[in-house]
Amino acid sequence: MKELVEYIVKSIVAEPDKVNITEENSDMGLLIKLEVAPEDKGRVIGRQGRVAEAIRTLLRVKAARADTRVRLEIL
């Protein structure tokens, strides 16, 4: 899952080397924490959160195939 988020986010940000992604397993499923440069945060979130919601949708589809749950948190 981390690789999917990394590929998508690094494709849309201006500074791909400042992308930091961590994964945490918990009882509620997988938590993916995403950190980007402050000037790239708007690109990742998108207008009215559309880009972030699209990334979350793709993650949910992949998680459903793996029979788990996933959450994306943008820091």
C-alpha positions as a LaTeX table, in Angstrom:
\begin{tabular}{lrrr}
\hline
Residue & $x$ (\AA) & $y$ (\AA) & $z$ (\AA) \\
\hline
Met1 & 0.00 & 0.00 & 0.00 \\
Lys2 & 2.86 & 2.33 & 0.83 \\
Glu3 & 4.28 & 1.90 & $-2.67$ \\
Leu4 & 0.96 & 2.89 & $-4.27$ \\
Val5 & 0.71 & 6.10 & $-2.24$ \\
Glu6 & 4.36 & 6.89 & $-2.87$ \\
Tyr7 & 3.98 & 6.48 & $-6.64$ \\
Ile8 & 0.86 & 8.65 & $-6.83$ \\
Val9 & 2.09 & 11.42 & $-4.54$ \\
Lys10 & 5.58 & 11.67 & $-6.04$ \\
Ser11 & 3.95 & 12.04 & $-9.46$ \\
Ile12 & 1.95 & 15.14 & $-8.48$ \\
Val13 & 4.24 & 17.08 & $-6.11$ \\
Ala14 & 6.92 & 19.58 & $-7.09$ \\
Glu15 & 9.45 & 18.23 & $-4.57$ \\
Pro16 & 9.24 & 14.41 & $-4.64$ \\
Asp17 & 12.34 & 13.95 & $-2.45$ \\
Lys18 & 10.52 & 15.58 & 0.50 \\
Val19 & 7.75 & 12.95 & 0.49 \\
Asn20 & 7.81 & 10.83 & 3.65 \\
Ile21 & 5.43 & 7.91 & 4.13 \\
Thr22 & 5.15 & 5.71 & 7.21 \\
Glu23 & 2.92 & 2.70 & 7.86 \\
Glu24 & 1.53 & 1.66 & 11.24 \\
Asn25 & $-0.43$ & $-1.50$ & 11.94 \\
Ser26 & $-3.18$ & $-1.25$ & 14.54 \\
Asp27 & $-6.28$ & $-3.15$ & 15.57 \\
Met28 & $-8.34$ & $-0.95$ & 13.21 \\
Gly29 & $-6.16$ & $-1.83$ & 10.20 \\
Leu30 & $-3.30$ & $-0.10$ & 8.47 \\
Leu31 & $-2.62$ & 3.61 & 9.03 \\
Ile32 & $-0.56$ & 5.39 & 6.37 \\
Lys33 & 0.90 & 8.75 & 7.39 \\
Leu34 & 1.92 & 11.06 & 4.56 \\
Glu35 & 4.20 & 14.07 & 4.93 \\
Val36 & 5.01 & 16.44 & 2.06 \\
Ala37 & 6.63 & 19.84 & 1.71 \\
Pro38 & 4.33 & 22.66 & 2.90 \\
Glu39 & 4.01 & 24.14 & $-0.60$ \\
Asp40 & 2.97 & 20.72 & $-1.99$ \\
Lys41 & 0.24 & 20.10 & 0.57 \\
Gly42 & $-2.37$ & 21.85 & $-1.58$ \\
Arg43 & $-1.52$ & 19.67 & $-4.57$ \\
Val44 & $-1.94$ & 16.49 & $-2.54$ \\
Ile45 & $-5.23$ & 17.58 & $-0.96$ \\
Gly46 & $-6.64$ & 19.17 & $-4.12$ \\
Arg47 & $-9.66$ & 21.41 & $-4.50$ \\
Gln48 & $-12.21$ & 20.56 & $-1.84$ \\
Gly49 & $-10.14$ & 17.46 & $-1.01$ \\
Arg50 & $-10.81$ & 15.70 & $-4.29$ \\
Val51 & $-7.25$ & 14.43 & $-4.88$ \\
Ala52 & $-6.92$ & 13.16 & $-1.31$ \\
Glu53 & $-10.30$ & 11.45 & $-1.55$ \\
Ala54 & $-9.32$ & 9.80 & $-4.85$ \\
Ile55 & $-6.12$ & 8.44 & $-3.26$ \\
Arg56 & $-8.16$ & 7.15 & $-0.31$ \\
Thr57 & $-10.60$ & 5.45 & $-2.70$ \\
Leu58 & $-7.78$ & 3.65 & $-4.50$ \\
Leu59 & $-6.36$ & 2.54 & $-1.15$ \\
Arg60 & $-9.75$ & 1.21 & $-0.04$ \\
Val61 & $-10.04$ & $-0.86$ & $-3.23$ \\
Lys62 & $-6.58$ & $-2.34$ & $-2.74$ \\
Ala63 & $-7.30$ & $-2.98$ & 0.95 \\
Ala64 & $-10.59$ & $-4.71$ & 0.13 \\
Arg65 & $-8.72$ & $-7.11$ & $-2.14$ \\
Ala66 & $-6.27$ & $-7.83$ & 0.68 \\
Asp67 & $-9.18$ & $-8.20$ & 3.14 \\
Thr68 & $-8.00$ & $-5.43$ & 5.46 \\
Arg69 & $-8.76$ & $-1.81$ & 6.29 \\
Val70 & $-6.63$ & 1.22 & 5.54 \\
Arg71 & $-6.63$ & 4.90 & 6.49 \\
Leu72 & $-4.61$ & 7.75 & 4.99 \\
Glu73 & $-3.57$ & 10.64 & 7.18 \\
Ile74 & $-1.97$ & 13.72 & 5.60 \\
Leu75 & 0.24 & 15.52 & 8.11 \\
\hline
\end{tabular}
